[in-house]
Amino acid sequence: MPGRPGGGDRGGAAQPLGAPVIRDDQGLTTQEAAAMRLLAEGHTDDAIGKRLGVSPRTARRIATDLMERLGARSRFEAGVRAVRQGWLPHRP
């Protein structure tokens, strides 16, 4: 998150310093989109971290940043808002 020490708007830990951050049509990096899908599936920070190749703390930071961007107070609410905003596909 911009303005937060160590946060920044890097989009992913595997990018070279100074490389442009590539975002999709919803404004999400590949890492953020993957994290959002995993959050919606109910995965823990530990599981998300393992899947993304980052620490659980980094996974938690990504989840928190996504929740803040969505204006959500819980992971459940983040999933609902992500579907409504087109970040996740709607599944009946």
C-alpha positions in Angstrom: 0.0 0.0 0.0 1.5 3.4 -0.9 2.7 5.3 2.0 3.1 2.3 4.3 6.7 1.3 5.2 7.6 -1.8 3.2 4.2 -1.8 1.4 4.7 0.1 -1.8 2.7 -0.7 -4.9 5.0 -3.3 -6.3 2.4 -5.8 -7.4 4.6 -8.8 -6.9 7.9 -9.7 -5.2 9.4 -11.4 -8.3 9.6 -8.3 -10.4 12.9 -6.5 -10.9 13.2 -3.2 -9.0 11.8 -0.4 -11.2 9.9 -2.7 -13.6 6.5 -1.5 -14.6 3.6 -3.1 -12.7 1.2 -4.7 -15.2 -2.5 -4.7 -14.1 -5.5 -6.3 -15.7 -8.8 -4.5 -16.7 -9.9 -4.5 -13.0 -6.6 -2.9 -11.9 -5.2 -6.1 -10.3 -1.8 -7.5 -10.7 -1.4 -11.2 -11.5 -0.5 -11.8 -7.9 -3.5 -9.9 -6.6 -5.9 -11.6 -8.9 -4.6 -15.0 -7.8 -4.8 -14.0 -4.1 -8.4 -12.8 -4.6 -9.4 -16.2 -6.1 -7.7 -18.1 -3.3 -9.4 -15.8 -0.7 -12.7 -16.5 -2.3 -12.1 -20.2 -2.1 -11.5 -19.8 1.7 -7.8 -20.4 1.8 -5.8 -19.3 4.8 -2.9 -16.8 4.6 -0.5 -19.8 5.0 -2.0 -21.6 2.1 -2.2 -18.5 -0.1 1.5 -17.7 0.7 2.5 -21.3 -0.3 0.5 -21.1 -3.6 1.9 -17.6 -4.4 5.4 -18.4 -3.3 5.4 -15.6 -0.6 5.4 -15.6 3.2 2.2 -15.8 5.1 2.8 -12.3 6.3 3.1 -11.1 2.7 -0.1 -13.0 1.8 -1.9 -11.3 4.8 -0.7 -7.9 3.5 -2.0 -8.6 0.0 -5.3 -9.8 1.4 -5.6 -6.7 3.7 -4.7 -4.4 0.8 -7.4 -6.0 -1.4 -10.0 -5.7 1.4 -9.1 -2.0 1.8 -9.5 -1.4 -1.9 -12.8 -3.1 -1.9 -14.0 -1.3 1.3 -14.6 -4.7 2.9 -14.4 -5.4 6.6 -14.2 -9.2 6.3 -12.9 -11.7 3.8 -16.5 -12.8 3.1 -17.5 -9.3 2.4 -14.4 -8.9 0.2 -15.5 -11.9 -1.9 -19.0 -10.5 -2.3 -17.7 -7.1 -3.3 -15.1 -8.7 -5.7 -17.9 -10.5 -7.6 -20.0 -7.3 -7.8 -17.0 -5.3 -9.1 -16.0 -7.9 -11.6 -12.8 -9.0 -9.9 -14.2 -12.5 -9.7 -16.6 -14.4 -11.9 -20.2 -14.8 -10.7 -21.0 -18.5 -10.1 -24.6 -19.4 -9.5 
